[in-house]
Amino acid sequence: MPELRARGHEVVAVELPGADESAGLPEYTDAVVAAVGDHDDVVVVAQSMGGFTAPMVCARVPVALLVLVNAMIPLPGETPGAWWDNTGSQEARVAAAEAGGYAVEFDLDTYFLHDVPSEVAADVGQQGPEAEIAFTQPCDIAQWPDVTTRVLAAAQDRFFPLDFQRRVAHDRLGLPTDTIPGGHLVALSHPTTLATRLTTYPH
């Protein structure tokens, strides 16, 4: 956020009720739509599971550009819980770990924090898990919204490996994948690089 603001952009990081067992994708979408309000020339940047909320937002409010950053890309009606098997994400993660020589068993340090500065990682580690309800709810769109979409992947993402992200983006959206350095939490590990890339996208 500071990097984008320094470039003259208004930025809102929407607080989602991720730990609330009674709130899922519809509530996430409502929160983002409320944050958009009456703003125009809006760019939605969706990271990881935010890829499920983003198209639902774009179906409800005018959006100039959607950027998916290390994001899950859903099919209409697909749930996050089904996405893992449908895309083969687990197999891709394990294959990349075996090839890269790091632990196959998931842990936060290996897969999310390996390139995040220690002082930032300490705050991330205190966040609770996502409530189960969100994984059971469908991406409630009839088709991908008619909005310019860019797919941006971090080259060292261990959770969603680069080749996996490229395949899913091609198969599901017919789009190429842009790359920058960094891991899954690239906004925390390479904020300047990410902000610079985001501001190069025309909209």
Backbone hydrogen bonds, N-H to C=O, Kabsch-Sander energy under -0.5 kcal/mol:
donor,donor_aa,acceptor,acceptor_aa,energy
5,R,1,M,-2.6
6,A,2,P,-2.3
7,R,3,E,-0.6
7,R,4,L,-0.7
8,G,5,R,-2.1
9,H,4,L,-1.9
14,V,12,V,-0.8
16,L,14,V,-0.7
18,G,16,L,-2.0
20,D,17,P,-1.5
21,E,19,A,-0.6
23,A,20,D,-1.6
28,Y,24,G,-2.6
29,T,25,L,-2.7
30,D,26,P,-2.3
31,A,27,E,-2.1
32,V,28,Y,-2.0
33,V,29,T,-2.8
34,A,30,D,-2.4
35,A,31,A,-1.7
36,V,32,V,-2.1
37,G,33,V,-2.0
39,H,36,V,-2.4
44,V,42,V,-0.5
44,V,65,L,-2.6
45,V,43,V,-0.6
46,A,44,V,-0.6
46,A,67,V,-2.8
48,S,69,V,-1.6
50,G,47,Q,-2.5
51,G,48,S,-1.8
52,F,49,M,-2.2
53,T,49,M,-0.7
54,A,50,G,-2.6
56,M,52,F,-0.6
57,V,53,T,-1.9
58,C,54,A,-2.6
59,A,55,P,-1.3
60,R,57,V,-1.8
61,V,57,V,-2.0
64,A,42,V,-2.3
65,L,42,V,-1.4
66,L,148,T,-2.7
67,V,44,V,-2.9
68,L,66,L,-0.5
68,L,150,R,-3.0
69,V,46,A,-3.2
69,V,67,V,-0.6
70,N,68,L,-0.6
70,N,152,L,-2.3
72,M,48,S,-2.6
77,G,139,C,-2.9
78,E,75,L,-2.3
81,G,135,F,-2.5
83,W,79,T,-1.6
84,W,80,P,-0.9
86,N,82,A,-2.4
87,T,83,W,-2.2
88,G,84,W,-1.0
89,S,84,W,-1.8
90,Q,84,W,-0.5
92,A,88,G,-2.0
93,R,89,S,-2.5
94,V,90,Q,-2.5
95,A,91,E,-2.4
96,A,92,A,-2.0
97,A,93,R,-2.1
98,E,94,V,-2.5
99,A,95,A,-2.1
100,G,96,A,-2.2
101,G,97,A,-1.5
102,Y,97,A,-1.5
111,Y,107,D,-2.2
112,F,108,L,-2.5
113,L,108,L,-2.2
116,V,113,L,-1.2
120,V,117,P,-0.9
121,A,117,P,-2.8
122,A,118,S,-1.7
123,D,119,E,-0.5
123,D,120,V,-0.7
124,V,120,V,-1.7
125,G,121,A,-2.3
126,Q,123,D,-1.0
127,Q,124,V,-1.7
131,A,18,G,-3.7
134,A,131,A,-0.9
135,F,132,E,-1.3
136,T,132,E,-0.6
136,T,133,I,-1.4
137,Q,134,A,-0.8
139,C,78,E,-2.2
140,D,138,P,-1.0
141,I,139,C,-2.2
147,V,145,P,-2.2
150,R,66,L,-2.6
151,V,176,P,-0.5
152,L,68,L,-3.4
152,L,150,R,-0.5
153,A,178,D,-3.1
155,A,180,I,-2.9
156,Q,182,G,-2.4
157,D,154,A,-1.9
159,F,111,Y,-0.5
165,Q,161,P,-2.5
166,R,162,L,-2.6
167,R,163,D,-2.1
168,V,164,F,-2.5
169,A,165,Q,-2.5
170,H,166,R,-2.1
171,D,167,R,-3.0
172,R,168,V,-2.6
173,L,169,A,-1.8
174,G,169,A,-0.7
174,G,170,H,-0.9
175,L,169,A,-1.7
178,D,151,V,-3.0
178,D,176,P,-0.5
180,I,153,A,-1.7
184,H,111,Y,-0.5
185,L,112,F,-0.5
186,V,183,G,-0.7
186,V,184,H,-0.9
188,L,185,L,-1.7
189,S,185,L,-1.7
190,H,186,V,-2.8
194,L,190,H,-2.4
195,A,191,P,-2.6
196,T,192,T,-2.4
197,R,193,T,-2.1
198,L,194,L,-2.7
199,T,195,A,-1.9
200,T,197,R,-1.3
201,Y,197,R,-0.6
201,Y,198,L,-1.0
